[in-house]
Amino acid sequence: QAQLVESGGGSVQAGGSLRLSCGASGFAHGDFSSYCMAWFRQAPEKRYEGVASIDSFGSTKYLDSVKGRFTISRDNTQNTLYLEMNSLRPEDTATYYCAADLRAKGYCFGLSTRDFGAWGRGTQVTVSS
């Protein structure tokens, strides 16, 4: 059973930076490199929002509001997904979740919650003004 564990959240002032990590294990089909991975976030009383995704080939997609500020990356040798967040804004405040597309096709179908079958428990990011 796939397990995803996020870390690296915290509280920062606007303009600050954080780096989130997600350790992955227990994938049933192939190794970590075979899976499309993504970060989502959910602010209080708001819907889940796809922040960024990365496929097996390193191709990435981003939510428009984070382009140029956030960078998603992966280390397949360490089974770890990262999200580097710079120039943070109060509106980035949310719980951030790591997610994996369990179809293991290598590429990413999209950045919708329905495309991802495994989720971590989340890590809180709070940005103060």
Secondary structure, 3 states (H helix, E strand, C coil): CCEEEEECCEEEECCCCEEEEEEEECCCCCCHHHCCEEEEEECCCCCCEEEEEECCCCCEEECHHHCCCEEEEEECCCCEEEEEECCCCHHHCEEEEEEECCCCCCCCCCCCHHHCCEECCCEEEEEEC
